[in-house]
Amino acid sequence: MLRPATQAKKLLVATGNPGKLAEYVDLLAGVPYQLTSLTAERITFEVEENGTSYEENARLKAAAYAQASGLLTLADDSGLEVDALNGEPGPLSARYGGSGLSDAGRVRLLLVKLAAVPNAQRTARFVCVIAIAEPAGASHLVRGECHGIIIREPRGTSGFGYDPVFLLPEPGLTLAELSQEQKNTLSHRARAAQQARSVLVSLAHEP
């Protein structure tokens, strides 16, 4: 359940991913807004992510849902960039291999493509770009990154997406092995959310 804030202003966290929504509830705890969701606002349409970058996709989603809801809206686009694959899957991370694949299927596809790549060359980064859109049309962008290595077998049961194969050299755990508290400090989404928090606080104090 989303935790209400002390002020009446609403912030729509525009994601249909329950895991991502739960992370944002924790990451944005204490912001001067009442967090709400697409489900709570009875918004059922999906925005086509046809941009060529994280920035374009995040801005597209935030603007569309801000217009539909009349609310200040936060949306993100994130992805995994693997150096040995020339940055794949990148902005297509959630649709890697086609729409019919599950998270586990996309992980398997990634591992197959990297099967012959030596461990030292399996470097990668997670990227998260957050867009905050105002109903009147203005938008604000922030970006966070997290660097690591793609391991050969999934480890851990927390998180979602590629988390089980993304190893952080320090502390030597995958994102799926971290506690939620650790992930909310170290992840790409956590780093972007810290910057988004500053933007939200600033907007809350505007007349």
FIKOL-152350 format. One line per 3 residues: number of its first residue (from 1); for each residue x, y, z of N, C-alpha, C. Coordinates in nm, 4 decimals, decimal comma, always signed. Layout:
% FIKOL-152350
NUM> X:Y:Z:X:Y:Z:X:Y:Z; ...
//
This chain:
% FIKOL-152350
1> +0,0854:-0,1195:+0,0000:+0,0000:+0,0000:+0,0000:+0,0885:+0,1238:+0,0000; +0,0500:+0,2253:-0,0789:+0,1268:+0,3486:-0,0834:+0,1046:+0,4269:+0,0454; +0,2122:+0,4836:+0,0976:+0,2057:+0,5571:+0,2226:+0,1694:+0,7026:+0,1952
4> +0,0647:+0,7555:+0,2544:+0,0282:+0,8943:+0,2302:+0,1272:+0,9892:+0,2960; +0,1486:+1,1032:+0,2339:+0,2323:+1,2068:+0,2926:+0,1433:+1,3017:+0,3714; +0,2031:+1,4015:+0,4322:+0,1279:+1,4907:+0,5188:+0,0580:+1,5996:+0,4402
7> +0,0970:+1,6243:+0,3155:+0,0347:+1,7274:+0,2353:-0,0588:+1,6650:+0,1332; -0,1510:+1,7491:+0,0815:-0,2545:+1,6984:-0,0067:-0,2066:+1,6810:-0,1506; -0,0980:+1,7490:-0,1915:-0,0534:+1,7387:-0,3290:-0,0198:+1,5932:-0,3620
10> -0,0608:+1,5511:-0,4815:-0,0336:+1,4143:-0,5232:+0,0838:+1,4100:-0,6204; +0,1589:+1,3019:-0,6125:+0,2621:+1,2701:-0,7103:+0,2278:+1,1345:-0,7690; +0,2033:+1,1306:-0,8993:+0,1739:+1,0045:-0,9668:+0,3038:+0,9354:-1,0043
13> +0,3246:+0,8159:-0,9506:+0,4405:+0,7343:-0,9865:+0,3943:+0,6420:-1,0982; +0,4315:+0,6776:-1,2215:+0,3723:+0,6158:-1,3397:+0,4515:+0,4943:-1,3846; +0,4246:+0,3822:-1,3222:+0,4815:+0,2550:-1,3634:+0,3794:+0,1451:-1,3412
16> +0,3781:+0,0484:-1,4329:+0,2928:-0,0679:-1,4159:+0,3659:-0,1862:-1,3552; +0,4936:-0,1651:-1,3191:+0,5762:-0,2704:-1,2616:+0,5648:-0,2651:-1,1090; +0,5028:-0,3649:-1,0456:+0,4835:-0,3603:-0,9002:+0,6147:-0,3512:-0,8226
19> +0,7203:-0,4198:-0,8719:+0,8486:-0,4141:-0,8032:+0,9084:-0,2752:-0,8072; +0,8999:-0,2107:-0,9222:+0,9526:-0,0748:-0,9361:+0,8715:+0,0233:-0,8511; +0,7394:+0,0065:-0,8506:+0,6537:+0,0929:-0,7694:+0,6910:+0,0823:-0,6217
22> +0,7111:-0,0400:-0,5739:+0,7480:-0,0601:-0,4333:+0,8814:+0,0070:-0,4021; +0,9768:+0,0001:-0,4958:+1,1050:+0,0656:-0,4742:+1,0876:+0,2159:-0,4621; +1,0060:+0,2739:-0,5483:+0,9872:+0,4185:-0,5429:+0,9161:+0,4625:-0,4152
25> +0,8249:+0,3817:-0,3665:+0,7591:+0,4149:-0,2393:+0,8635:+0,4294:-0,1290; +0,9615:+0,3388:-0,1274:+1,0687:+0,3475:-0,0284:+1,1648:+0,4619:-0,0591; +1,2053:+0,4746:-0,1853:+1,3060:+0,5737:-0,2231:+1,2569:+0,7164:-0,2039
28> +1,1261:+0,7370:-0,2175:+1,0716:+0,8721:-0,2071:+1,0011:+0,8974:-0,0747; +1,0223:+0,8100:+0,0215:+0,9606:+0,8280:+0,1530:+0,9988:+0,9644:+0,2087; +0,8984:+1,0376:+0,2552:+0,9238:+1,1668:+0,3175:+0,9131:+1,2854:+0,2238
31> +0,8971:+1,2627:+0,0928:+0,8785:+1,3779:+0,0040:+0,7432:+1,4417:+0,0345; +0,7291:+1,5724:+0,0112:+0,6054:+1,6425:+0,0499:+0,4911:+1,6215:-0,0482; +0,4618:+1,4973:-0,0761:+0,3538:+1,4617:-0,1677:+0,2862:+1,3352:-0,1169
34> +0,1625:+1,3162:-0,1612:+0,0949:+1,1886:-0,1426:+0,1198:+1,1063:-0,2682; +0,1946:+0,9972:-0,2545:+0,2243:+0,9137:-0,3695:+0,1002:+0,8364:-0,4121; +0,0769:+0,8343:-0,5419:-0,0354:+0,7588:-0,5958:+0,0122:+0,6809:-0,7185
37> -0,0678:+0,5875:-0,7632:-0,0281:+0,4973:-0,8718:-0,1250:+0,5058:-0,9884; -0,0861:+0,4465:-1,1004:-0,1748:+0,4400:-1,2161:-0,3043:+0,3671:-1,1803; -0,2913:+0,2585:-1,1057:-0,4101:+0,1816:-1,0665:-0,5030:+0,2652:-0,9793
40> -0,4462:+0,3349:-0,8828:-0,5277:+0,4162:-0,7919:-0,5988:+0,5291:-0,8659; -0,5345:+0,5793:-0,9710:-0,5949:+0,6886:-1,0487:-0,6796:+0,6364:-1,1645; -0,6966:+0,5044:-1,1726:-0,7801:+0,4405:-1,2757:-0,7310:+0,4722:-1,4175
43> -0,5992:+0,4756:-1,4317:-0,5385:+0,4971:-1,5633:-0,4926:+0,3616:-1,6153; -0,5458:+0,3223:-1,7293:-0,5194:+0,1870:-1,7788:-0,4413:+0,1829:-1,9100; -0,4261:+0,2959:-1,9783:-0,3572:+0,2918:-2,1071:-0,2056:+0,2851:-2,0863
46> -0,1357:+0,2327:-2,1857:+0,0094:+0,2266:-2,1833:+0,0662:+0,3235:-2,2858; +0,1761:+0,3851:-2,2506:+0,2430:+0,4777:-2,3413:+0,3446:+0,3994:-2,4241; +0,3406:+0,4162:-2,5538:+0,4363:+0,3490:-2,6399:+0,5740:+0,4120:-2,6230
49> +0,6698:+0,3300:-2,5863:+0,8061:+0,3789:-2,5649:+0,8818:+0,3710:-2,6972; +0,8578:+0,4682:-2,7828:+0,9188:+0,4653:-2,9156:+1,0344:+0,5636:-2,9296; +1,0838:+0,6137:-2,8178:+1,2009:+0,7000:-2,8215:+1,3276:+0,6193:-2,8450
52> +1,4344:+0,6888:-2,8793:+1,5614:+0,6206:-2,9062:+1,6574:+0,6303:-2,7883; +1,6133:+0,6922:-2,6790:+1,6993:+0,7069:-2,5625:+1,6153:+0,6941:-2,4356; +1,6836:+0,6720:-2,3228:+1,6137:+0,6692:-2,1942:+1,5423:+0,8017:-2,1698
55> +1,6114:+0,9118:-2,2025:+1,5549:+1,0451:-2,1779:+1,4241:+1,0638:-2,2538; +1,4229:+1,0258:-2,3821:+1,3018:+1,0422:-2,4619:+1,1875:+0,9574:-2,4072; +1,2163:+0,8327:-2,3746:+1,1104:+0,7439:-2,3250:+1,0565:+0,7901:-2,1905
58> +1,1447:+0,8304:-2,0992:+1,0995:+0,8763:-1,9683:+1,0130:+1,0009:-1,9828; +1,0564:+1,0939:-2,0685:+0,9806:+1,2174:-2,0876:+0,8443:+1,1889:-2,1526; +0,8421:+1,0986:-2,2515:+0,7169:+1,0617:-2,3161:+0,6145:+1,0097:-2,2143
61> +0,6593:+0,9170:-2,1307:+0,5685:+0,8564:-2,0331:+0,5210:+0,9586:-1,9299; +0,6138:+1,0348:-1,8747:+0,5767:+1,1313:-1,7711:+0,4791:+1,2345:-1,8255; +0,5049:+1,2860:-1,9459:+0,4185:+1,3884:-2,0034:+0,2788:+1,3348:-2,0329
64> +0,2708:+1,2143:-2,0888:+0,1406:+1,1565:-2,1234:+0,0561:+1,1319:-1,9994; +0,1179:+1,0778:-1,8951:+0,0404:+1,0487:-1,7742:+0,0093:+1,1749:-1,6944; +0,0954:+1,2755:-1,7013:+0,0660:+1,4032:-1,6355:-0,0543:+1,4692:-1,7015
67> -0,0584:+1,4629:-1,8345:-0,1711:+1,5218:-1,9064:-0,3001:+1,4464:-1,8765; -0,2919:+1,3131:-1,8712:-0,4118:+1,2320:-1,8480:-0,4657:+1,2475:-1,7063; -0,3758:+1,2648:-1,6110:-0,4165:+1,2684:-1,4700:-0,4337:+1,4085:-1,4136
70> -0,3670:+1,5069:-1,4761:-0,3657:+1,6409:-1,4186:-0,2771:+1,6510:-1,2963; -0,1879:+1,5522:-1,2783:-0,1031:+1,5465:-1,1591:+0,0447:+1,5597:-1,1961; +0,1220:+1,6109:-1,1035:+0,2666:+1,6010:-1,1164:+0,3002:+1,4523:-1,1274
73> +0,3817:+1,4173:-1,2259:+0,4019:+1,2753:-1,2580:+0,5492:+1,2419:-1,2700; +0,5871:+1,1299:-1,2105:+0,7227:+1,0772:-1,2199:+0,7191:+0,9477:-1,2988; +0,8040:+0,9400:-1,4017:+0,8188:+0,8170:-1,4785:+0,9663:+0,7977:-1,5078
76> +1,0050:+0,6745:-1,5299:+1,1460:+0,6526:-1,5626:+1,1602:+0,5594:-1,6817; +1,2784:+0,5600:-1,7347:+1,3178:+0,4568:-1,8293:+1,4550:+0,4101:-1,7849; +1,4731:+0,2820:-1,7820:+1,5999:+0,2285:-1,7344:+1,6403:+0,1109:-1,8204
79> +1,7662:+0,0771:-1,8136:+1,8127:-0,0333:-1,8941:+1,9516:-0,0782:-1,8558; +1,9887:-0,1910:-1,9102:+2,1194:-0,2508:-1,8883:+2,2032:-0,2320:-2,0142; +2,3248:-0,1838:-1,9984:+2,4167:-0,1661:-2,1112:+2,5389:-0,2547:-2,0884
82> +2,5588:-0,3517:-2,1776:+2,6693:-0,4464:-2,1649:+2,7775:-0,4088:-2,2657; +2,8970:-0,3850:-2,2170:+3,0051:-0,3368:-2,3034:+3,0376:-0,4340:-2,4159; +3,0420:-0,5637:-2,3857:+3,0779:-0,6637:-2,4867:+2,9712:-0,6770:-2,5960
85> +2,8516:-0,6252:-2,5702:+2,7433:-0,6284:-2,6685:+2,7176:-0,4895:-2,7265; +2,8199:-0,4036:-2,7183:+2,8091:-0,2675:-2,7737:+2,6916:-0,1891:-2,7158; +2,6689:-0,2101:-2,5860:+2,5641:-0,1343:-2,5178:+2,4276:-0,1995:-2,5159
88> +2,4127:-0,3165:-2,5771:+2,2848:-0,3877:-2,5680:+2,2631:-0,4369:-2,4255; +2,1365:-0,4558:-2,3878:+2,0143:-0,4249:-2,4613:+1,9704:-0,2783:-2,4536; +2,0309:-0,1970:-2,3643:+2,0048:-0,0540:-2,3607:+1,8585:-0,0198:-2,3396
91> +1,8070:+0,0833:-2,4114:+1,6670:+0,1230:-2,3929:+1,5662:+0,0134:-2,4258; +1,6104:-0,0917:-2,4917:+1,5207:-0,2034:-2,5243:+1,5242:-0,3133:-2,4185; +1,5836:-0,2861:-2,3036:+1,6036:-0,3906:-2,2016:+1,4765:-0,4642:-2,1638
94> +1,3671:-0,3910:-2,1468:+1,2419:-0,4544:-2,1037:+1,1754:-0,5326:-2,2155; +1,2220:-0,5118:-2,3394:+1,1612:-0,5814:-2,4542:+1,2643:-0,6645:-2,5294; +1,3761:-0,6901:-2,4666:+1,4866:-0,7638:-2,5281:+1,4399:-0,9023:-2,5695
97> +1,4637:-0,9375:-2,6950:+1,4230:-1,0690:-2,7440:+1,2779:-1,0783:-2,7842; +1,2026:-0,9683:-2,7733:+1,0614:-0,9693:-2,8118:+0,9695:-0,9652:-2,6920; +0,8459:-0,9261:-2,7172:+0,7491:-0,9040:-2,6087:+0,7053:-1,0335:-2,5406
100> +0,7300:-1,1487:-2,6032:+0,6836:-1,2748:-2,5449:+0,7718:-1,3302:-2,4348; +0,8899:-1,2735:-2,4152:+0,9822:-1,3266:-2,3151:+0,9522:-1,2723:-2,1756; +0,9711:-1,3572:-2,0764:+0,9625:-1,3153:-1,9367:+1,0964:-1,2576:-1,8936
103> +1,1026:-1,2051:-1,7705:+1,2310:-1,1585:-1,7165:+1,3349:-1,2690:-1,7231; +1,2949:-1,3899:-1,6826:+1,3888:-1,5021:-1,6823:+1,4349:-1,5354:-1,8244; +1,3450:-1,5244:-1,9200:+1,3801:-1,5512:-2,0590:+1,4790:-1,4497:-2,1133
106> +1,4614:-1,3233:-2,0756:+1,5554:-1,2200:-2,1206:+1,6924:-1,2399:-2,0571; +1,6945:-1,2831:-1,9328:+1,8228:-1,3122:-1,8677:+1,8932:-1,4266:-1,9387; +1,8187:-1,5317:-1,9719:+1,8791:-1,6461:-2,0420:+1,9353:-1,6036:-2,1775
109> +1,8607:-1,5195:-2,2499:+1,9073:-1,4711:-2,3792:+2,0378:-1,3933:-2,3636; +2,0437:-1,3086:-2,2635:+2,1651:-1,2306:-2,2385:+2,2828:-1,3220:-2,2090; +2,2613:-1,4225:-2,1254:+2,3705:-1,5129:-2,0880:+2,4181:-1,5959:-2,2066
112> +2,3276:-1,6338:-2,2937:+2,3664:-1,7080:-2,4145:+2,4556:-1,6211:-2,5023; +2,4179:-1,4948:-2,5180:+2,4970:-1,4051:-2,6026:+2,6356:-1,3794:-2,5442; +2,6463:-1,3903:-2,4125:+2,7735:-1,3624:-2,3456:+2,8518:-1,4893:-2,3125
115> +2,8056:-1,6038:-2,3558:+2,8648:-1,7312:-2,3146:+3,0140:-1,7392:-2,3427; +3,0583:-1,6860:-2,4543:+3,1999:-1,6965:-2,4909:+3,2833:-1,5770:-2,4459; +3,2237:-1,4841:-2,3758:+3,2946:-1,3630:-2,3335:+3,3663:-1,3883:-2,2017
118> +3,4958:-1,3626:-2,1947:+3,5711:-1,3841:-2,0691:+3,5174:-1,2973:-1,9563; +3,5376:-1,3442:-1,8353:+3,4847:-1,2721:-1,7191:+3,5304:-1,1270:-1,7135; +3,6563:-1,1020:-1,7486:+3,7105:-0,9670:-1,7387:+3,6464:-0,8705:-1,8380
121> +3,5781:-0,9247:-1,9383:+3,5175:-0,8395:-2,0412:+3,3648:-0,8329:-2,0290; +3,3111:-0,8756:-1,9147:+3,1653:-0,8791:-1,8968:+3,1153:-0,7574:-1,8192; +3,1836:-0,6452:-1,8358:+3,1457:-0,5230:-1,7640:+3,0150:-0,4662:-1,8198
124> +2,9412:-0,4004:-1,7317:+2,8109:-0,3476:-1,7703:+2,7708:-0,2350:-1,6751; +2,6663:-0,1651:-1,7144:+2,6126:-0,0612:-1,6265:+2,4601:-0,0630:-1,6355; +2,3955:-0,0345:-1,5256:+2,2526:-0,0063:-1,5244:+2,2353:+0,1452:-1,5296
127> +2,1415:+0,1918:-1,6093:+2,1126:+0,3341:-1,6226:+1,9659:+0,3572:-1,5895; +1,9382:+0,4632:-1,5149:+1,8005:+0,5036:-1,4880:+1,7878:+0,6532:-1,5126; +1,6937:+0,6904:-1,5972:+1,6607:+0,8314:-1,6192:+1,5187:+0,8539:-1,5702
130> +1,5032:+0,9486:-1,4801:+1,3720:+0,9843:-1,4259:+1,3277:+1,1166:-1,4871; +1,2042:+1,1193:-1,5346:+1,1420:+1,2437:-1,5801:+1,0307:+1,2804:-1,4826; +1,0271:+1,4058:-1,4450:+0,9192:+1,4588:-1,3620:+0,8459:+1,5622:-1,4467
133> +0,7204:+1,5353:-1,4781:+0,6427:+1,6220:-1,5673:+0,5331:+1,6936:-1,4897; +0,5219:+1,8221:-1,5150:+0,4139:+1,9019:-1,4587:+0,2966:+1,9028:-1,5560; +0,1740:+1,9062:-1,5065:+0,0582:+1,9044:-1,5964:+0,0600:+2,0176:-1,6987
136> +0,1194:+2,1317:-1,6638:+0,1236:+2,2452:-1,7559:+0,2243:+2,2247:-1,8683; +0,3110:+2,1247:-1,8570:+0,4005:+2,0933:-1,9671:+0,5485:+2,0918:-1,9363; +0,5924:+2,1591:-1,8309:+0,7352:+2,1601:-1,7977:+0,7791:+2,0215:-1,7500
139> +0,9051:+1,9876:-1,7772:+0,9561:+1,8584:-1,7312:+1,0998:+1,8734:-1,6838; +1,1417:+1,7786:-1,6017:+1,2736:+1,7811:-1,5390:+1,3318:+1,6406:-1,5499; +1,4600:+1,6300:-1,5851:+1,5258:+1,5015:-1,6037:+1,6441:+1,4859:-1,5098
142> +1,6598:+1,3657:-1,4530:+1,7783:+1,3302:-1,3736:+1,8218:+1,1906:-1,4145; +1,9481:+1,1578:-1,3887:+2,0043:+1,0306:-1,4349:+2,0921:+0,9690:-1,3261; +2,0818:+0,8370:-1,3110:+2,1675:+0,7632:-1,2188:+2,2254:+0,6408:-1,2871
145> +2,3481:+0,6031:-1,2497:+2,4135:+0,4853:-1,3070:+2,4713:+0,3981:-1,1969; +2,4812:+0,2700:-1,2280:+2,5380:+0,1717:-1,1361:+2,6231:+0,0768:-1,2201; +2,7512:+0,0605:-1,1853:+2,8440:-0,0174:-1,2671:+2,8726:-0,1534:-1,2024
148> +2,8825:-0,2566:-1,2875:+2,9067:-0,3905:-1,2357:+2,9516:-0,4869:-1,3444; +2,9284:-0,6155:-1,3192:+2,9732:-0,7238:-1,4073:+2,8581:-0,8229:-1,4241; +2,8431:-0,8768:-1,5454:+2,7409:-0,9795:-1,5697:+2,8009:-1,1166:-1,5376
151> +2,7448:-1,1831:-1,4381:+2,7947:-1,3152:-1,4009:+2,7292:-1,4219:-1,4890; +2,7717:-1,5475:-1,4716:+2,7300:-1,6536:-1,5647:+2,6031:-1,7269:-1,5231; +2,5636:-1,7162:-1,3978:+2,4416:-1,7808:-1,3499:+2,3683:-1,6851:-1,2564
154> +2,2349:-1,6821:-1,2606:+2,1598:-1,5944:-1,1705:+2,1850:-1,6277:-1,0242; +2,1887:-1,5229:-0,9417:+2,2030:-1,5391:-0,7971:+2,1101:-1,4414:-0,7266; +2,0394:-1,4932:-0,6265:+1,9522:-1,4080:-0,5465:+1,8074:-1,4156:-0,5906
157> +1,7199:-1,3804:-0,4997:+1,5760:-1,3923:-0,5250:+1,5022:-1,2600:-0,5124; +1,5719:-1,1525:-0,4799:+1,5061:-1,0224:-0,4683:+1,5142:-0,9499:-0,6025; +1,4483:-0,8337:-0,6100:+1,4581:-0,7522:-0,7297:+1,3800:-0,8103:-0,8459
160> +1,4144:-0,7666:-0,9665:+1,3438:-0,8088:-1,0869:+1,4348:-0,7830:-1,2061; +1,3878:-0,8229:-1,3248:+1,4659:-0,7977:-1,4456:+1,6001:-0,8686:-1,4434; +1,7056:-0,7934:-1,4732:+1,8410:-0,8485:-1,4833:+1,9152:-0,8477:-1,3491
163> +1,8480:-0,8108:-1,2425:+1,9132:-0,8009:-1,1115:+1,9922:-0,9260:-1,0724; +1,9411:-1,0485:-1,0992:+2,0128:-1,1683:-1,0520:+2,1473:-1,1942:-1,1201; +2,1760:-1,1291:-1,2335:+2,3041:-1,1542:-1,3007:+2,3934:-1,0304:-1,3017
166> +2,3519:-0,9258:-1,2328:+2,4309:-0,8022:-1,2288:+2,5040:-0,7950:-1,0946; +2,6346:-0,8201:-1,0995:+2,7161:-0,8263:-0,9773:+2,7829:-0,6923:-0,9504; +2,7673:-0,6431:-0,8293:+2,8399:-0,5248:-0,7839:+2,9723:-0,5713:-0,7239
169> +3,0877:-0,5269:-0,7780:+3,2174:-0,5704:-0,7235:+3,2287:-0,5463:-0,5737; +3,1763:-0,4353:-0,5283:+3,1625:-0,4101:-0,3858:+3,0152:-0,3850:-0,3600; +2,9509:-0,4704:-0,2843:+2,9987:-0,5662:-0,1849:+3,0136:-0,7106:-0,2340
172> +3,0263:-0,7360:-0,3637:+3,0407:-0,8725:-0,4128:+2,9100:-0,9485:-0,4194; +2,8000:-0,8772:-0,4359:+2,6669:-0,9367:-0,4421:+2,5962:-0,8888:-0,5679; +2,5025:-0,9712:-0,6178:+2,4174:-0,9233:-0,7260:+2,3110:-0,8309:-0,6679
175> +2,2479:-0,7537:-0,7559:+2,1393:-0,6672:-0,7089:+2,0269:-0,7491:-0,6471; +2,0096:-0,8737:-0,6932:+1,9050:-0,9604:-0,6392:+1,9415:-1,0213:-0,5048; +2,0678:-1,0075:-0,4630:+2,1112:-1,0581:-0,3325:+2,1144:-0,9483:-0,2267
178> +2,0981:-0,8240:-0,2681:+2,1023:-0,7138:-0,1731:+1,9738:-0,7075:-0,0922; +1,9841:-0,6580:+0,0288:+1,8636:-0,6234:+0,1030:+1,8027:-0,5006:+0,0365; +1,6749:-0,4758:+0,0640:+1,6116:-0,3577:+0,0045:+1,6819:-0,2308:+0,0505
181> +1,7271:-0,2297:+0,1730:+1,7984:-0,1126:+0,2253:+1,9285:-0,0893:+0,1485; +2,0035:-0,1967:+0,1211:+2,1271:-0,1831:+0,0440:+2,0985:-0,1368:-0,0981; +1,9977:-0,1974:-0,1604:+1,9647:-0,1623:-0,2985:+1,9223:-0,0170:-0,3095
184> +1,8518:+0,0319:-0,2080:+1,8047:+0,1699:-0,2106:+1,9163:+0,2701:-0,1864; +2,0375:+0,2200:-0,1680:+2,1547:+0,3069:-0,1568:+2,2434:+0,2945:-0,2794; +2,2542:+0,1742:-0,3356:+2,3550:+0,1449:-0,4368:+2,3039:+0,1412:-0,5804
187> +2,1761:+0,1211:-0,6016:+2,1271:+0,0974:-0,7373:+2,1218:+0,2246:-0,8214; +2,1122:+0,2042:-0,9521:+2,0960:+0,3151:-1,0463:+1,9686:+0,3931:-1,0174; +1,8610:+0,3218:-0,9830:+1,7346:+0,3889:-0,9532:+1,7457:+0,4699:-0,8253
190> +1,8177:+0,4176:-0,7270:+1,8369:+0,4910:-0,6022:+1,9138:+0,6204:-0,6265; +2,0157:+0,6145:-0,7117:+2,0972:+0,7330:-0,7383:+2,0180:+0,8379:-0,8154; +1,9347:+0,7924:-0,9099:+1,8495:+0,8876:-0,9807:+1,7425:+0,9447:-0,8878
193> +1,6873:+0,8601:-0,8007:+1,5808:+0,9050:-0,7105:+1,6300:+1,0092:-0,6110; +1,7560:+0,9994:-0,5706:+1,8107:+1,1010:-0,4803:+1,8067:+1,2384:-0,5463; +1,8404:+1,2431:-0,6743:+1,8342:+1,3697:-0,7473:+1,6897:+1,4127:-0,7692
196> +1,6020:+1,3157:-0,7979:+1,4609:+1,3473:-0,8180:+1,3994:+1,4046:-0,6906; +1,4421:+1,3549:-0,5767:+1,3916:+1,4059:-0,4487:+1,4158:+1,5566:-0,4379; +1,5355:+1,6008:-0,4777:+1,5670:+1,7436:-0,4696:+1,4753:+1,8249:-0,5606
199> +1,4494:+1,7727:-0,6820:+1,3593:+1,8409:-0,7741:+1,2190:+1,8500:-0,7154; +1,1720:+1,7406:-0,6569:+1,0357:+1,7367:-0,6020:+1,0200:+1,8337:-0,4847; +1,1185:+1,8393:-0,4014:+1,1131:+1,9318:-0,2871:+1,1087:+2,0750:-0,3372
202> +1,1894:+2,1045:-0,4389:+1,1902:+2,2376:-0,4969:+1,0545:+2,2735:-0,5566; +0,9949:+2,1801:-0,6298:+0,8645:+2,2057:-0,6907:+0,7550:+2,2227:-0,5867; +0,7666:+2,1507:-0,4757:+0,6657:+2,1583:-0,3715:+0,6595:+2,2966:-0,3077
205> +0,7714:+2,3683:-0,3145:+0,7767:+2,5010:-0,2508:+0,7442:+2,6133:-0,3487; +0,7157:+2,5764:-0,4753:+0,6744:+2,6783:-0,5697:+0,5278:+2,7143:-0,5430; +0,4920:+2,8411:-0,5660:+0,3521:+2,8816:-0,5423:+0,2562:+2,8139:-0,6396
//
